[in-house]
């Protein structure tokens, strides 16, 4: 028995080769906010390290960064350019 395959011309297909590369300009706001807050963050992490129950708080932030880095390519493929700019603006606001 032979099987026939049908294709649906209206379905969207994800192709990552044809997408334009993201510019570094979308990251200037979050990077500048992090650089501006670097002295305050350093003081905060030093203070929390001295407290016993907050000692592992920097490890939590490092874990979030590592998990985000691990899933970043998949998130970029599924996101549209408008959502990427909203993400950058949200990270800058945080």
Secondary structure, 3 states (H helix, E strand, C coil): CCCCCCCCCCCCCCCCCCCCCCCHHHHHHHHHHHHHHHHHHHHHHHHHHHCCCCCCHHHHHHHHHHHHHHHHHHHHHHCCHHHHHHHHHHHHHC
